Amino acid sequence: MTNTTEHNKNNIIDSIKRSTTYLAWIVVLILIHLLVVNLKIIFNLQQHAPSLQLIMMISTATVLVLLGFYLARKISLNAVHKLIEYSNKIYALLISKEQEIIKRKSAEENLGKSNEDLSKTVIALEDNIAKCKQLEEQLYTLSITDELTGLYNRRGFFALAEHRLKLAKREKEGLLMLYGDVDNFKIANDTLGHKEGDRLLVDIANLLRETYRDTDIIGRLGGDEFVVFPVGRDKNEIQLVTDRLTKSIDLYNAKKDSGYKLSISIGMALYDPENVAKLDGLLAEADKLMYEQKKRNKMILATSAMH
């Protein structure tokens, strides 16, 4: 743009010079015209006046011509200087505007790059936030999941069961809790080996998943202790729940030929909305009932062995 402005400036100056030249020639032509008139006067005076008048008239005409040339040159030069000065001011103004435009374009380009960089940064941050949330969810899942069986661990079971109890309290509904402990697991673990013992625990976890609903909270509280909540809503369902588990265990033993017969002692506690109990209290009650059944099972086994 600077070269274009310089070219326009030169064109303006050339145009001004041509205009002043034309003006100078016009002045010269006017003076020549005056000279011709004077010559006519001189021609007429030659017949009636002395020669001195003729000389004065010629001198006057010559002075007028020279003065005309001088004035024309002076006027044209002053005009040119004024116009050049004015054009320089215009040129400086154009240069200033040009620089402003360049700066504005540069600022717009920088702003565009900044916006692009900002967009990339925002996308990267959103991606990192999504990854962090995903990692947080994974860590939370790991923190509430039993690594061996995939069931809820003690922490996970307590968190979900407490929430379920709050809903039951608000809805005034009863809920049944099943607490189970594997019979003679230590003997099986020592006889078959720890690897087979772990596999047995995994089989029990799968058996509980198949026996009860997806909405039921199934957890491994530790060792060979398992809990399911809720498995029903009132005491009338206790026998149905027990029979369902017994049937699943019988089917499992029929399919397996590992030299170990699976047996689980269970205890069931009822949450009564009219007589509110805490989760620890329900577990303690179910655990107590489970150990009573375990003692009965041992007595049955001992009696069978005597016969």
C-alpha positions in Angstrom: 0.0 0.0 0.0 3.0 2.4 0.6 4.1 2.2 -3.0 0.6 2.9 -4.2 0.4 6.0 -2.0 3.8 7.3 -3.2 2.7 6.8 -6.8 -0.6 8.7 -6.1 1.4 11.6 -4.5 3.7 11.9 -7.6 0.7 11.9 -9.9 -0.9 14.8 -7.9 2.3 16.8 -8.0 2.7 16.3 -11.8 -0.9 17.4 -12.3 -0.4 20.5 -10.2 2.8 21.4 -12.2 0.9 21.0 -15.5 -1.9 23.2 -14.2 0.4 26.0 -13.1 2.3 25.8 -16.4 -1.0 26.3 -18.2 -1.8 29.2 -16.0 1.6 30.8 -16.8 1.0 30.4 -20.5 -2.4 32.1 -20.1 -0.8 35.0 -18.4 1.8 35.2 -21.2 -0.9 35.2 -23.8 -2.7 38.0 -22.0 0.5 40.1 -21.9 1.1 39.4 -25.6 -2.3 40.6 -26.3 -1.6 43.8 -24.3 1.6 44.1 -26.3 -0.3 43.9 -29.6 -2.6 46.6 -28.4 0.3 48.7 -27.4 1.9 48.1 -30.8 -1.3 49.3 -32.4 -1.2 52.4 -30.3 2.5 52.9 -31.1 1.7 52.5 -34.8 -0.9 55.3 -34.5 1.4 57.5 -32.5 4.2 57.2 -35.0 2.2 59.3 -37.4 1.4 62.1 -34.8 3.9 61.9 -31.9 7.6 62.2 -31.6 10.0 59.2 -31.6 10.5 59.6 -27.8 6.9 58.4 -27.2 7.5 55.4 -29.4 10.5 54.4 -27.3 8.6 54.7 -24.1 5.8 52.6 -25.3 8.2 49.9 -26.4 9.9 50.0 -23.1 6.6 49.8 -21.2 5.5 46.8 -23.3 8.8 45.0 -22.7 8.6 45.6 -18.9 5.0 44.4 -18.9 6.0 41.2 -20.7 9.0 40.6 -18.3 6.8 41.4 -15.3 4.2 39.0 -16.6 6.7 36.2 -16.9 8.0 36.9 -13.5 4.6 37.0 -11.8 3.5 33.9 -13.6 6.6 32.1 -12.5 6.3 33.4 -8.9 2.6 32.4 -8.7 3.2 29.0 -10.1 6.1 28.3 -7.8 4.1 29.4 -4.7 1.1 27.4 -5.8 3.3 24.4 -6.4 5.0 24.7 -3.0 1.6 25.1 -1.2 0.2 22.2 -3.1 3.3 20.0 -2.4 3.0 20.9 1.3 -0.7 20.0 1.3 0.0 16.8 -0.6 2.7 15.9 2.0 0.2 16.3 4.8 -2.3 14.1 2.9 0.5 11.6 2.2 1.4 11.6 6.0 -2.2 11.1 6.8 -2.5 8.2 4.4 0.6 6.6 5.8 -0.8 7.0 9.3 -4.1 5.4 8.2 -2.2 2.7 6.5 -0.2 1.9 9.6 -3.4 1.8 11.6 -4.9 -0.6 9.2 -1.8 -2.8 9.3 -1.9 -2.8 13.1 -5.6 -3.6 13.1 -5.1 -6.5 10.8 -2.2 -7.7 12.8 -4.3 -7.4 16.0 -7.1 -9.3 14.3 -4.8 -12.0 13.2 -3.3 -12.3 16.7 -6.8 -12.3 18.1 -7.8 -15.1 15.7 -4.7 -17.1 16.7 -5.5 -16.5 20.3 -9.1 -17.6 19.9 -7.9 -20.7 18.1 -5.3 -21.4 20.8 -8.0 -20.8 23.4 -10.4 -23.2 21.7 -7.7 -25.8 21.6 -7.0 -25.2 25.3 -10.7 -25.4 26.2 -11.1 -28.7 24.2 -8.0 -30.1 25.9 -9.3 -29.1 29.3 -12.7 -30.6 28.6 -11.0 -33.8 27.5 -8.9 -33.8 30.6 -12.0 -33.2 32.8 -13.8 -36.0 31.1 -10.8 -38.3 31.6 -10.6 -37.2 35.3 -14.3 -37.9 35.8 -14.0 -41.3 34.1 -10.9 -42.1 36.3 -12.8 -40.9 39.4 -15.7 -43.2 38.5 -13.3 -46.1 38.0 -11.6 -45.4 41.3 -14.9 -45.1 43.1 -16.1 -48.4 41.5 -12.8 -50.1 42.6 -13.2 -48.7 46.1 -16.7 -50.3 46.6 -16.1 -53.5 44.7 -14.6 -56.8 46.0 -11.6 -57.5 43.8 -12.1 -61.3 43.8 -15.8 -61.8 43.3 -16.9 -58.5 41.7 -19.6 -58.1 44.3 -19.9 -55.0 46.5 -17.3 -54.9 49.3 -18.2 -53.9 52.8 -17.9 -50.2 52.1 -20.0 -50.4 48.9 -22.7 -52.5 50.5 -23.0 -50.1 53.5 -23.2 -47.1 51.2 -26.0 -48.6 49.0 -27.9 -50.3 51.8 -28.0 -47.1 53.9 -29.6 -45.3 51.0 -32.1 -48.1 50.5 -33.0 -47.9 54.1 -33.7 -44.2 53.9 -36.1 -44.9 51.0 -37.8 -47.6 53.0 -38.3 -45.3 55.9 -39.8 -42.6 53.7 -42.1 -45.1 52.0 -42.8 -47.0 55.2 -42.1 -50.4 53.7 -40.5 -53.5 55.3 -37.4 -55.1 53.9 -35.7 -58.5 54.5 -31.9 -58.9 54.8 -30.2 -62.3 54.1 -26.8 -62.9 55.8 -24.9 -66.1 54.8 -21.7 -67.8 55.8 -20.2 -70.8 54.0 -20.1 -73.9 56.1 -16.7 -75.6 56.5 -15.0 -73.2 54.2 -11.7 -73.4 56.1 -11.6 -77.1 55.7 -12.3 -76.9 52.0 -9.7 -74.2 51.6 -7.1 -76.2 53.4 -8.0 -79.4 51.6 -8.4 -78.2 48.1 -6.0 -75.3 48.2 -6.4 -71.6 48.3 -6.8 -71.3 44.5 -9.8 -73.7 44.6 -11.0 -71.8 47.7 -11.0 -68.5 45.7 -12.8 -70.2 42.8 -15.4 -71.5 45.2 -16.0 -67.9 46.5 -16.4 -66.7 42.9 -18.9 -69.5 42.2 -20.9 -68.5 45.3 -21.0 -64.9 44.1 -22.3 -66.0 40.7 -24.8 -68.3 42.3 -26.2 -65.4 44.4 -26.4 -63.2 41.3 -28.4 -65.9 39.4 -30.7 -66.5 42.4 -31.7 -62.9 43.3 -32.7 -59.8 41.3 -30.4 -57.3 39.6 -31.9 -54.6 41.8 -30.9 -56.5 45.0 -27.7 -55.3 46.7 -25.3 -58.3 47.0 -22.1 -57.9 48.9 -19.1 -59.9 50.3 -18.4 -58.5 53.7 -15.2 -60.4 54.1 -13.9 -64.0 54.0 -16.8 -66.3 53.4 -19.5 -64.0 54.6 -22.1 -62.8 52.1 -25.2 -60.5 52.4 -28.2 -59.8 50.1 -30.5 -56.8 50.7 -33.4 -56.6 50.2 -34.6 -60.1 49.3 -38.2 -59.5 50.4 -40.6 -57.2 52.2 -42.1 -59.2 55.1 -41.6 -62.4 57.2 -44.1 -64.3 55.0 -41.4 -64.3 52.3 -38.6 -65.8 54.5 -39.4 -69.4 53.5 -39.7 -68.6 49.8 -36.3 -66.8 49.9 -34.7 -69.7 51.8 -36.1 -72.3 49.4 -34.9 -70.4 46.4 -31.3 -70.3 47.7 -31.4 -74.0 48.8 -32.5 -75.0 45.3 -29.7 -73.0 43.7 -27.2 -74.7 46.0 -28.5 -78.2 45.2 -28.2 -77.5 41.5 -24.7 -76.3 42.0 -23.6 -79.4 43.9 -25.3 -81.6 41.3 -23.1 -80.1 38.6 -19.9 -79.9 40.5 -17.7 -82.9 41.4 -15.0 -81.3 43.4 -15.2 -83.5 46.5 -16.7 -80.6 48.5 -20.4 -80.2 49.0 -21.4 -76.5 49.2 -23.5 -75.5 52.2 -24.4 -72.0 53.4 -25.9 -71.1 56.8 -28.2 -68.1 56.6 -29.9 -65.7 58.9 -32.6 -63.3 57.9 -33.6 -60.0 59.6 -36.6 -57.8 58.9 -36.5 -54.0 58.7 -39.7 -52.7 60.3 -40.6 -49.1 59.4 -42.6 -48.9 62.7 -39.7 -50.0 64.7 -36.7 -48.3 63.0 -33.4 -50.1 63.3 -30.0 -49.1 61.9 -28.1 -51.1 59.3 -25.6 -52.4 61.9 -28.5 -53.6 64.0 -30.0 -55.6 61.1 -26.7 -57.2 60.3 -26.1 -58.1 64.0 -29.6 -59.7 64.2 -29.1 -61.6 60.9 -25.6 -62.7 62.0 -27.0 -64.1 65.2 -29.7 -66.1 63.4 -27.1 -67.3 60.9 -24.9 -68.7 63.7 -27.8 -70.4 65.3 -28.5 -72.2 62.0 -24.8 -73.1 61.7 -24.9 -74.7 65.1 -28.0 -76.7 64.0 -26.2 -77.8 60.8 -23.2 -79.0 62.8 -25.4 -81.0 65.1 -27.2 -82.6 62.1 -23.8 -83.5 60.6 -22.5 -84.8 63.9 -25.7 -87.0 64.3 -25.3 -88.3 60.7 -21.7 -89.2 61.4 -22.6 -91.2 64.5 -25.1 -93.2 62.5 
